[in-house]
Amino acid sequence: MRHSLLPLATVLAMACLVAAPAPIEAQQAAVPGSTAASASQEHLADEAPFLAENSAAMDAMMAGMNVKPTGDVDVDFVAMMIPHHQGAIDMALAELRYGKNEQVRRIAPEIIVEQQQEIAAMHLALGQKLPPSTAAPTQAAVPPR
């Protein structure tokens, strides 16, 4: 019996699409004309900046993961995973900017650090130079609460 395997980028893309929130319009249309819909529309309007930033992060991640195969599985894997990890960093930054749950907000910086460490480890594993050091994204891009 022969099994076909989906390319890694396709599997990752499918996973991201499943996890992606529905567009605001689709969410608002769920219960038209009801007070629940009105309350939901207000809630979604408050969430719009987060949803826009998160959507931009996911779009950039998906575009970055669309790599042309090189014939080297390791290089191709890293080329896809680095944008994937950067997407997690960007989404965690959006959580820090807009999130209100303190427990979730404490997890977001951990995600950022872990993903940065994994990106560095992947570069080093392939003998690549590390990108230049910059300010921690949580220091440069997130307003204090």
C-alpha positions in Angstrom: 0.0 0.0 0.0 1.4 3.4 -1.0 0.9 6.4 1.2 1.1 9.9 0.0 2.4 12.5 2.4 1.5 16.2 2.1 4.4 18.6 1.9 5.3 20.1 5.3 4.3 23.6 4.2 0.9 22.3 3.2 0.4 20.6 6.6 1.5 23.7 8.4 -0.7 25.9 6.3 -3.7 23.7 6.9 -3.0 23.8 10.7 -2.8 27.5 10.7 -6.0 27.9 8.7 -7.9 25.6 11.1 -6.7 27.7 14.0 -7.3 31.1 12.3 -10.2 33.1 13.6 -13.2 33.6 11.3 -13.3 37.1 9.6 -15.1 39.7 11.6 -17.9 39.9 9.0 -18.6 36.1 9.3 -18.6 36.3 13.1 -20.9 39.3 13.1 -23.3 37.6 10.7 -23.7 34.6 13.0 -26.8 36.0 14.8 -28.1 39.0 12.8 -30.6 41.3 14.4 -30.3 39.9 17.9 -29.0 41.6 21.0 -26.4 38.9 21.1 -25.3 40.0 17.7 -25.2 43.7 18.8 -23.1 42.8 21.8 -20.9 40.6 19.7 -20.4 43.4 17.1 -19.3 45.8 19.8 -16.9 43.2 21.2 -15.5 42.5 17.8 -15.1 46.2 17.1 -13.0 46.4 20.3 -11.0 43.4 19.1 -10.5 44.7 15.5 -7.0 46.1 16.1 -5.8 42.7 17.5 -7.5 40.8 14.7 -6.0 43.0 12.1 -2.5 42.6 13.6 -2.9 38.9 14.1 -4.1 38.5 10.5 -1.2 40.4 9.1 1.2 38.2 11.2 -0.4 35.1 9.9 -0.4 36.4 6.3 3.4 37.2 6.6 4.0 33.8 8.1 2.2 31.9 5.4 4.0 33.9 2.7 7.3 33.2 4.3 6.6 29.5 4.6 6.0 29.2 0.9 9.6 28.3 -0.1 10.9 26.8 -3.2 12.4 23.4 -2.5 16.2 23.3 -2.7 16.7 19.6 -2.6 18.1 19.8 0.9 15.4 18.7 3.4 17.1 20.3 6.3 17.5 23.7 4.6 13.9 23.6 3.3 12.6 22.7 6.8 14.4 25.6 8.4 13.4 27.9 5.7 9.7 27.1 6.5 10.1 26.9 10.2 11.8 30.3 10.7 8.8 32.3 9.4 6.5 30.0 11.3 8.3 30.8 14.5 8.4 34.5 13.6 4.7 34.3 13.2 4.3 33.0 16.7 6.5 35.9 17.9 4.4 38.5 16.1 1.1 37.0 17.4 2.5 37.0 20.9 3.4 40.7 20.5 -0.2 41.4 19.5 -1.4 39.6 22.6 0.9 41.8 24.7 -0.5 44.9 23.0 -4.2 44.1 23.2 -4.7 41.2 25.6 -6.2 41.7 29.0 -5.9 38.3 30.7 -2.8 38.5 32.9 -2.1 34.8 32.8 -2.1 34.8 29.0 0.0 38.0 28.9 2.6 36.3 31.1 2.8 33.4 28.6 3.3 35.6 25.6 6.9 36.8 26.5 7.8 33.1 27.1 6.6 32.3 23.6 8.7 35.1 22.2 11.9 34.0 24.0 11.4 30.3 23.1 10.7 31.0 19.5 13.7 33.4 19.2 15.9 30.7 20.7 14.6 28.1 18.3 15.2 30.4 15.3 18.8 30.9 16.5 19.3 27.2 17.0 18.0 26.4 13.5 20.4 29.0 12.0 23.3 27.5 13.9 22.4 23.9 13.1 22.8 24.8 9.4 26.0 26.7 10.0 24.3 30.0 9.2 25.2 33.3 10.8 22.8 34.6 13.4 20.8 37.7 12.5 22.1 40.9 14.1 21.0 41.5 17.7 18.2 44.0 18.3 16.1 45.2 21.2 13.8 42.6 22.6 10.5 43.0 20.8 8.7 43.2 24.2 10.8 46.2 25.1 10.6 48.0 21.7 7.1 47.4 20.6 4.8 46.9 23.5 3.5 49.9 25.5 3.6 49.5 29.3 0.3 48.7 31.1 
